[in-house]
């Protein structure tokens, strides 16, 4: 994805990334978290950071008018994450079924870029067998690794 992206900061372990979305609704703090779920296996978490509660909301809808730039930034954090952990497996699942459908649409719409940079498998259900994505089918989970 060759779109413009935001500058971000990361922790020493390259598991937490933060950046600011700037758009029609103002400046919104965003966080990408790579949470270890098993040896060499991680889950991608992403959402808006609320300074007053010190929480990340993965259900908020910012509508800040910069979706492409935000997505390009998240994808760049994935590249950075995989540089630090080239053999990691990364699960991507929305916090709601609607979010998972959105992620599937993003993957489908950017398939050429994603496929050249990452290996991706899809799961019809969380405990199901992995398969090559067929975007006429709705998936529950995607698993990404470095190509």
HELIX and SHEET records of a PDB file:
HELIX    1   1 UNK A   67  UNK A   84  1                                  18    
HELIX    2   2 UNK A   97  UNK A  109  1                                  13    
HELIX    3   3 UNK A  111  UNK A  117  1                                   7    
SHEET    1   A 5 UNK A   9  UNK A  10  0                                        
SHEET    2   A 5 UNK A  16  UNK A  23 -1                                        
SHEET    3   A 5 UNK A  26  UNK A  38 -1                                        
SHEET    4   A 5 UNK A  41  UNK A  50 -1                                        
SHEET    5   A 5 UNK A  55  UNK A  57 -1                                        
SHEET    1   B 7 UNK A   9  UNK A  10  0                                        
SHEET    2   B 7 UNK A  16  UNK A  23 -1                                        
SHEET    3   B 7 UNK A  26  UNK A  38 -1                                        
SHEET    4   B 7 UNK A  41  UNK A  50 -1                                        
SHEET    5   B 7 UNK A  89  UNK A  92  1                                        
SHEET    6   B 7 UNK A 141  UNK A 146 -1                                        
SHEET    7   B 7 UNK A 118  UNK A 123 -1                                        
END                                                                             
